[in-house]
Amino acid sequence: MKLKITLALFAMSALSAFAQQQGVSKTEITIGTIQDLSGPLAGYGKAVRNGMQLRIDELNEQGSVHGRKLRLITEDSGYDPKRAVLAAQKLVNQDKIFIMAGHIGTAQNNAAMPVQFDKNIINFFPVTAAREMYEPFNRLKYAIFATYFDQMRAAVPSLVKEKKISKVCAIHQDDEFGLEVFRGAEAGLKSIGMEFVEKTTYKRGATDFSSQVARMKSAGCELVVLGTIIRETVGTIAESRKTGFNPLFIGSSAAYTDLIHKLGGKAMDGMYATMTVPHPYLDEASKPISFWANKYKTKFSEDPTVFSVYGYLIIDAFILTAQKVGPNLTTDSFVKVMDNMTIPTDFFGGPEAKFSPTKHLGSNRSRLAQIQEGRWKVMSDYYKLD
């Protein structure tokens, strides 16, 4: 009799714990994401959201995660950290999400994460490569992109040596994102006994880069490190070309987008950027990618971008992990599986990602691409870092 009572109490306790798990019901898992849908990164944010939704629709049409469909709720930050906090508060407290996935922007994630962590909500694979996405260590932080710091730490000295560069400059956004790009490049230069001969910044949202370009031109820079995103990348390079200043330019994965050559035209040819997954140009794609891209275009009436791929892969990784967790999906059970998870190389060409109880960055590997005749071309293998 005592055994029956004990088992009954245990079962009730387990059911109670399950019932208390926010964002998980018998039939549904609720995923939240915060994107820029109206600000300077709207081109990225909409593509990430669409990629996420495509993978969710595939799952929901073909099956489930242990009987549960996925539901995505998207909020718009406008690339504003204050709006990101409000969006996180809504998703966490009102919509009762299980997990925050693919949130875009460094400053935006930094602002929103405390809201999530206060309610035991995981920050899963944000679309930013800042080190703060996994440092300092927090059991609820998981990142998959090679950091801006590591990207530039590897690529800049390699390019300097290959092209025999003697003068390197930097222009970067005056925030957490721009500083990460700058610091990585600075560390890379230090490793080969060099330092910047000129460095300059701009405020987020700036449109005029004439004074910054003039300073770098005056310093005789042969290579310019760009801690820039879309408009600032195009603006800086276009202003440089206009004044006859033609150094090499290298940006981070934040500037690896087809929008650079679409918006900037011929002047963007020759620019380098670090990256992992190649941009999916439809006429160059393999059969699996071509099939995927046509499905995306049919659904959203536009070509996919590399940010569409990011969104798709983030949800795919969530599905792989949640399937492995089993029917009892909780924050704790998800963390337990993630802390021993390996995400294999995908058909887009991204690197394998491995996690452990003390390592919440899946991969620090990146490579180099260059715009040639209006298209990104992969120029190197993955860099190996200690």
C-alpha positions in Angstrom: 0.0 0.0 0.0 2.8 2.4 0.9 4.6 1.6 -2.4 1.4 2.4 -4.3 1.0 5.7 -2.5 4.7 6.6 -3.1 4.4 5.8 -6.8 1.2 7.8 -7.0 2.8 10.8 -5.3 5.8 10.5 -7.6 3.6 10.4 -10.7 1.6 13.4 -9.5 4.9 15.3 -8.8 6.2 14.6 -12.2 2.9 15.7 -13.9 2.9 18.8 -11.8 6.5 19.7 -12.8 5.6 19.1 -16.4 2.4 21.2 -16.2 4.5 24.1 -14.8 6.9 24.1 -17.7 6.2 27.4 -19.5 5.7 27.2 -23.3 5.1 23.4 -23.5 1.7 21.8 -23.6 0.6 18.3 -24.7 0.2 19.4 -28.3 2.5 22.5 -28.8 5.9 24.1 -28.1 6.0 27.9 -28.2 9.2 29.5 -29.5 9.8 33.2 -29.3 12.1 35.3 -31.5 13.0 39.0 -31.7 13.9 40.4 -35.1 14.5 43.7 -36.7 11.5 44.0 -39.0 11.4 47.8 -39.3 14.9 49.2 -38.7 18.3 49.1 -40.4 18.6 45.3 -40.3 15.1 44.6 -41.5 16.6 42.8 -44.5 18.3 40.4 -42.1 15.5 40.1 -39.6 12.7 39.2 -42.1 15.0 36.6 -43.8 15.8 35.0 -40.4 12.1 34.9 -39.4 11.1 33.4 -42.8 13.9 30.7 -42.5 12.7 29.8 -39.0 9.0 29.6 -40.2 9.9 27.4 -43.2 11.5 24.8 -41.0 8.6 25.0 -38.5 6.1 24.5 -41.3 8.0 21.5 -42.6 8.0 19.9 -39.2 4.3 20.6 -38.6 3.3 19.3 -42.0 5.4 16.1 -41.7 5.1 15.2 -38.1 5.8 16.6 -34.6 8.3 16.7 -31.7 6.9 13.8 -29.6 3.4 14.7 -30.5 3.9 18.5 -30.3 3.7 21.0 -33.1 5.9 24.1 -33.0 4.5 27.7 -32.9 6.7 30.7 -33.6 5.9 34.2 -32.1 7.9 37.0 -33.6 8.4 40.5 -32.1 10.0 43.5 -33.8 12.9 45.3 -32.0 13.6 47.8 -34.8 17.3 47.1 -33.8 16.7 49.1 -30.7 17.8 47.6 -27.3 15.0 49.3 -25.4 12.4 47.8 -27.8 14.1 44.5 -27.5 13.5 44.5 -23.7 9.8 45.3 -24.2 9.6 42.5 -26.8 11.3 40.0 -24.4 8.9 41.0 -21.6 5.9 40.3 -23.8 7.2 37.0 -25.1 8.3 35.7 -21.7 5.5 37.0 -19.5 2.5 37.3 -21.8 3.1 34.7 -24.6 4.8 32.3 -22.2 7.4 31.1 -24.6 9.5 28.0 -23.9 12.7 29.3 -25.5 14.1 32.4 -27.2 15.6 31.4 -30.5 17.5 33.4 -33.2 17.2 36.8 -31.6 19.1 39.3 -33.8 21.6 41.9 -32.6 24.3 42.1 -30.0 23.1 45.1 -28.0 19.5 43.8 -28.3 20.4 40.3 -26.9 22.4 41.8 -24.1 19.5 44.0 -23.1 16.9 41.2 -23.3 18.7 38.2 -21.8 18.2 39.3 -18.1 14.4 39.3 -18.7 14.6 35.7 -20.0 17.0 34.4 -17.4 14.8 35.7 -14.6 12.2 33.3 -15.9 14.5 30.4 -16.7 14.2 30.9 -20.5 17.1 29.7 -22.7 18.7 32.1 -25.2 19.2 29.7 -28.1 21.5 30.5 -31.0 21.1 34.3 -31.3 21.9 35.8 -34.7 25.0 37.7 -33.5 28.6 36.5 -33.2 29.4 38.5 -30.0 31.3 36.7 -27.2 28.6 37.8 -24.8 26.3 35.2 -26.3 28.1 32.6 -24.3 30.4 34.5 -22.0 30.4 34.9 -19.1 29.1 31.3 -18.7 25.4 30.9 -18.1 23.6 27.6 -18.3 20.9 29.3 -20.4 23.2 30.7 -23.1 23.9 28.7 -26.2 25.7 30.2 -29.3 26.6 28.6 -32.6 28.3 31.2 -34.7 32.1 31.7 -34.7 32.6 35.0 -32.8 33.4 38.3 -34.5 36.5 38.3 -32.3 37.7 34.9 -33.6 36.6 35.6 -37.2 38.8 38.7 -37.3 41.6 37.3 -35.2 42.1 34.6 -37.8 41.3 36.4 -41.1 43.0 39.7 -40.7 46.6 38.5 -40.1 46.2 35.9 -42.8 45.1 38.5 -45.3 47.9 40.9 -44.2 50.5 38.2 -44.8 49.1 37.1 -48.1 48.8 40.6 -49.5 52.0 41.9 -47.8 50.1 44.8 -46.1 52.0 47.2 -44.0 49.3 49.7 -42.9 46.0 48.6 -41.5 43.1 50.9 -40.4 39.7 50.2 -38.8 36.3 51.9 -38.8 33.6 50.4 -36.6 30.2 51.0 -35.1 30.5 52.6 -31.7 28.8 49.8 -29.7 29.3 46.2 -28.5 29.2 44.8 -32.0 31.7 47.2 -33.6 34.1 46.8 -30.6 34.1 43.0 -31.0 35.1 43.2 -34.6 37.8 45.8 -33.8 39.2 43.9 -30.8 39.4 40.6 -32.8 41.3 42.4 -35.6 43.5 44.1 -33.0 44.4 40.8 -31.4 45.1 39.3 -34.9 47.5 42.1 -35.7 49.2 41.8 -32.4 49.9 38.2 -33.1 52.1 39.2 -36.1 53.7 42.2 -34.4 51.5 44.9 -35.9 48.9 47.5 -34.8 46.4 49.8 -36.4 47.9 53.0 -37.9 44.4 54.7 -37.8 41.1 53.8 -36.1 37.8 55.6 -36.3 34.2 55.1 -35.2 30.6 56.1 -36.1 27.3 56.2 -34.2 24.7 53.5 -35.0 22.4 54.9 -37.8 25.1 57.2 -39.3 24.9 57.9 -43.0 27.9 60.2 -43.7 31.4 58.6 -43.5 33.4 61.3 -45.3 35.4 62.4 -42.2 36.3 58.8 -41.3 37.3 58.0 -44.8 39.4 61.2 -45.0 41.3 60.2 -41.9 42.1 56.7 -43.2 43.1 58.0 -46.6 45.4 60.5 -45.0 47.0 57.6 -43.0 47.8 55.7 -46.2 45.9 52.6 -45.1 46.2 49.6 -47.4 43.7 47.4 -45.5 40.5 48.7 -43.7 38.8 46.5 -41.2 35.0 47.2 -41.2 33.1 46.8 -38.0 30.0 47.7 -40.1 26.8 46.0 -41.1 24.8 46.9 -44.3 24.4 50.6 -45.0 27.6 51.6 -43.2 29.6 49.0 -45.3 28.2 50.3 -48.5 28.6 54.0 -47.4 32.2 53.6 -46.3 33.3 51.8 -49.4 31.4 54.0 -51.8 32.8 57.2 -50.2 36.3 55.7 -50.4 36.0 54.9 -54.1 34.6 58.3 -54.8 37.7 60.0 -53.3 40.1 57.7 -55.1 40.9 55.8 -51.9 41.1 52.1 -52.8 42.5 49.9 -50.1 41.4 46.4 -49.4 38.3 46.1 -47.2 37.4 43.3 -44.8 34.3 42.9 -42.8 32.8 40.3 -40.5 30.0 37.9 -41.1 27.6 40.7 -40.2 28.5 42.3 -43.6 28.4 39.0 -45.4 25.1 39.5 -47.3 24.0 39.9 -50.9 22.6 43.3 -49.9 26.1 44.7 -50.1 26.6 44.1 -53.8 22.9 44.7 -54.6 22.9 48.1 -52.9 26.5 49.1 -53.6 26.9 47.8 -57.1 30.3 47.6 -58.9 32.1 49.6 -56.2 31.7 46.7 -53.8 33.8 44.3 -55.9 36.9 43.2 -54.1 35.5 43.5 -50.6 36.3 40.6 -48.2 34.2 39.3 -45.4 34.3 36.4 -43.0 31.6 33.7 -43.2 30.6 30.1 -42.5 27.6 29.2 -44.7 27.8 30.4 -48.3 25.1 32.7 -49.7 22.6 30.4 -51.6 22.7 31.8 -55.2 20.0 29.7 -56.9 21.9 29.2 -60.2 25.0 27.9 -58.4 23.2 25.8 -55.8 23.5 22.0 -55.3 20.4 20.0 -55.8 19.5 19.9 -52.1 20.0 23.6 -51.7 18.2 24.3 -55.0 15.2 22.3 -53.8 15.2 24.1 -50.5 15.6 27.5 -52.1 12.7 26.9 -54.5 10.5 25.9 -51.6 11.4 29.1 -49.8 10.7 31.2 -52.8 7.4 29.6 -53.4 6.3 30.3 -49.8 7.7 33.8 -49.4 7.8 35.1 -53.0 11.5 36.1 -52.8 14.9 34.5 -53.0 16.4 33.2 -49.8 19.6 34.8 -48.4 22.2 33.5 -46.0 20.2 34.9 -43.2 17.3 32.7 -44.3 19.7 29.8 -44.0 20.6 30.9 -40.4 17.0 30.9 -39.4 16.3 27.6 -40.9 19.3 25.9 -39.3 18.5 27.4 -35.8 15.1 25.8 -35.8 16.5 22.6 -37.2 19.0 22.4 -34.4 16.2 23.0 -31.9 14.2 20.2 -33.4 17.1 17.8 -33.3 17.7 18.6 -29.6 14.1 18.5 -28.5 13.6 15.2 -30.3 16.5 13.8 -28.4 15.2 15.2 -25.1 12.1 13.0 -25.3 8.5 13.7 -24.2 9.4 15.3 -20.9 10.5 18.6 -22.4 11.6 21.1 -19.7 14.3 23.8 -19.5 16.4 21.4 -17.3 16.0 18.4 -19.6 16.8 20.5 -22.7 19.9 21.9 -21.0 21.0 18.4 -20.0 20.8 17.2 -23.7 22.4 20.4 -25.1 25.4 20.0 -22.8 26.3 16.8 -24.6 25.0 17.7 -28.1 26.7 17.5 -31.4 25.0 19.1 -34.4 26.4 17.6 -37.6 27.5 19.5 -40.7 24.5 20.6 -42.7 23.8 20.4 -46.4 24.5 24.2 -46.7 28.2 23.6 -45.8 28.3 24.9 -42.2 30.8 23.3 -39.7 29.9 20.7 -37.1 29.0 22.2 -33.7 29.7 20.5 -30.4 28.6 21.5 -26.9 29.6 20.4 -23.4 28.6 21.4 -19.8 31.4 23.9 -19.9 31.4 24.9 -23.6 28.3 26.7 -24.9 29.8 27.9 -28.2 29.3 25.3 -30.8 32.1 26.3 -33.2 34.7 28.9 -33.6 35.4 28.2 -37.2 35.0 30.7 -40.1 36.4 31.3 -43.5 36.9 34.1 -46.0 34.8 35.2 -49.0 35.2 38.0 -51.5 32.8 39.9 -53.8 33.8 39.2 -57.4 31.8 40.5 -60.3 28.8 41.2 -58.0 28.8 37.8 -56.2 30.3 36.4 -53.0 33.0 33.7 -53.7 34.5 31.5 -51.0 38.2 32.2 -50.9 39.6 30.0 -48.1 39.1 26.9 -46.1 38.0 27.1 -42.4 40.6 28.8 -40.3 41.9 26.8 -37.4 42.2 28.6 -34.0 43.5 27.4 -30.7 
